[in-house]
Amino acid sequence: MQDYKKLMVWEKAHALTLDIYKITKSFPKDEQYGIVAQLRRSSSSIPANIVEGCGRKTNPDFARFLSMAIGSANETEYFILLSKDLQYISDNEFESLTQSTIEVRKMLIALTSKLHS
């Protein structure tokens, strides 16, 4: 069992989620139960899966939850793109959020690889 708060990847994933929540406040009200809910859910699933994995007793169990976090990062990246294409976010916001998501995904992949070695 690990302390998730000591993991840099959790910190970055948590910061990404906070950014997503801030940015989606300005989305159209009719998207509250659509893209806003989907984007918030997918982004918050990244750190949530890290936390749940840290509570597991074995590395294979932890790696399984990291794999789910990677899937949520992929989903988040898509919803960020969709938000840009719908003109809900600026190009700068798109670039920043996308880079953060890619960075988190790379860190998750590296940590998963480390657990398998």
Beta strands, then each sheet from edge to edge (+ up, - down):
end
